[in-house]
């Protein structure tokens, strides 16, 4: 009976980060098979999620046909697109601002526990892009999306416990000024 190698699984929700496009990346220092460096200060934590996140990337191909053959003689890539989707459980105006692609958060009055805050949507055409970062809880996988625009429906449900209000986000990948839409790094030979 042939043996089957034990799979190298990845089974955790990871950590999410946001940064402004063009922000410096982690150095990706690896020791003992894990990343040991911190994300640069420009990357802020996106906070907890309701049930993790979903990275999705699809490639559309179309056949090239000739009259002499019934089967395609070649397939060509005609479209690629990607998304990073999650429901933010950390309900703050900073997360609402990320979900609506920018806008303005203002302190209306007061400080601390008497502080009154207001959020205003960005004007159409003034939406801001974000970089999205992800790292596995075991510190062996990192993903950086270089430029993304949140384009999913933001439908917040305010219900009785144990339900919690979340901020749904679907960040759509764009091509940045230079480079690819995303990159993935792994630490150690076990993830190579």
C-alpha positions in Angstrom: 0.0 0.0 0.0 1.5 3.4 -1.0 2.0 5.9 1.8 0.6 9.4 1.7 2.6 12.2 3.1 1.0 14.1 5.9 -0.4 17.4 4.5 0.9 20.8 5.5 -2.4 22.3 6.5 -3.2 25.9 7.4 -6.1 26.1 9.8 -6.6 29.5 11.5 -8.2 32.8 10.9 -5.0 34.8 10.9 -4.4 38.5 11.6 -5.7 41.2 9.2 -4.0 44.6 8.6 -4.7 47.8 6.7 -2.2 50.4 5.3 -2.2 53.2 2.9 -1.0 52.2 -0.6 2.7 52.5 -1.0 3.4 51.8 2.7 6.6 49.8 3.4 6.3 46.1 3.7 7.4 43.8 6.5 11.0 42.8 6.2 10.0 39.1 6.3 12.7 38.0 8.8 12.6 34.2 9.3 14.1 32.2 12.1 13.0 28.8 13.3 10.6 28.4 10.4 8.5 31.4 11.4 8.4 35.2 10.7 10.0 37.0 13.6 9.6 40.6 12.5 6.7 42.9 13.2 4.6 44.6 10.6 5.7 48.2 10.1 3.9 50.9 12.1 2.0 52.1 8.9 0.1 48.8 9.1 -2.8 49.0 11.6 -4.6 46.0 12.8 -8.0 45.5 11.2 -9.2 43.9 14.4 -11.1 40.6 14.9 -13.4 39.1 12.4 -16.7 37.2 12.9 -15.4 34.0 11.3 -12.1 34.6 9.6 -11.5 35.8 6.0 -11.6 34.5 2.5 -8.9 35.2 -0.1 -10.3 34.6 -3.6 -8.6 34.9 -7.0 -10.0 33.7 -10.3 -8.5 33.5 -13.8 -10.8 33.4 -16.9 -9.5 31.7 -20.0 -10.9 31.7 -23.5 -10.3 29.1 -26.3 -8.6 29.9 -29.6 -10.3 27.8 -32.3 -9.5 27.1 -35.9 -11.8 25.5 -38.5 -9.7 22.4 -39.0 -10.0 21.2 -35.4 -12.9 20.5 -33.0 -10.8 21.1 -30.0 -9.2 24.4 -29.0 -5.6 24.8 -30.1 -4.8 27.2 -27.3 -6.3 28.8 -24.2 -5.4 32.4 -23.4 -6.0 34.3 -20.1 -8.5 37.0 -20.8 -9.3 38.2 -17.2 -8.1 37.9 -13.7 -9.7 39.3 -10.5 -9.4 38.8 -6.8 -11.1 39.7 -3.5 -10.3 39.5 0.2 -13.6 39.3 2.2 -14.3 39.3 5.9 -16.8 40.6 8.5 -15.1 42.9 10.9 -16.2 42.3 14.5 -14.3 45.3 15.8 -17.2 47.9 15.4 -15.6 51.3 15.4 -15.8 54.3 13.1 -12.3 53.6 11.9 -13.5 50.2 10.6 -16.7 51.8 9.2 -14.4 54.3 7.3 -12.4 51.4 5.8 -15.6 49.7 4.7 -16.8 52.8 3.0 -13.5 53.6 1.3 -12.5 56.6 3.3 -14.6 59.6 4.2 -14.2 61.8 7.3 -14.2 60.9 10.9 -14.5 64.0 13.1 -14.5 64.6 16.9 -17.5 66.9 17.2 -16.9 67.7 20.9 -15.5 66.5 24.2 -12.7 64.0 25.0 -12.5 60.5 26.4 -15.9 59.3 27.7 -17.6 62.6 26.8 -16.3 62.5 23.2 -18.9 62.8 20.4 -17.7 61.5 17.0 -19.2 61.7 13.5 -18.5 59.9 10.2 -19.3 61.3 6.8 -19.1 59.2 3.5 -16.6 60.2 0.8 -17.9 62.0 -2.2 -18.3 59.8 -5.3 -14.9 59.6 -7.0 -13.1 60.5 -3.8 -12.9 56.9 -2.5 -9.6 55.8 -1.0 -7.8 52.5 -1.7 -6.2 50.4 1.0 -3.5 47.8 1.2 -4.7 44.6 2.9 -2.3 42.4 4.8 -2.8 39.0 6.4 -0.6 36.7 8.5 -1.4 33.2 9.8 -1.6 32.7 13.5 1.4 30.3 13.3 3.4 33.1 11.7 4.3 31.0 8.6 2.2 32.7 5.8 1.9 36.4 4.8 -0.2 37.9 2.1 -0.1 41.5 0.9 -2.7 43.0 -1.5 -1.1 46.2 -2.8 -4.2 48.1 -3.8 -7.9 47.3 -3.1 -11.2 49.0 -3.1 -14.0 47.8 -0.9 -16.9 47.0 -3.2 -19.2 44.6 -1.4 -22.5 45.5 0.3 -22.1 46.9 3.8 -25.1 45.4 5.5 -24.9 45.7 9.3 -27.4 43.7 11.3 -28.1 44.9 14.8 -29.7 41.9 16.6 -30.2 40.3 20.0 -27.2 38.5 21.6 -25.5 36.2 21.0 -25.4 37.7 17.5 -23.0 40.6 17.1 -23.0 43.5 14.7 -20.3 43.2 12.1 -19.0 45.3 9.3 -18.9 43.2 6.1 -16.1 44.0 3.6 -15.1 42.7 0.2 -11.9 44.3 -0.9 -11.4 44.1 -4.7 -7.8 43.9 -6.0 -6.5 46.5 -8.4 -3.2 46.8 -10.2 -1.0 49.2 -8.3 1.2 51.7 -10.1 4.0 49.2 -10.2 4.0 45.4 -9.7 1.4 42.7 -9.1 -2.0 42.9 -7.3 -0.7 40.7 -4.5 2.1 38.6 -3.2 2.4 35.6 -0.8 5.4 34.8 1.4 6.0 31.7 3.5 8.5 31.0 6.3 10.6 27.9 6.6 11.0 24.9 4.3 7.8 23.3 5.6 5.7 25.9 3.7 7.9 26.1 0.6 
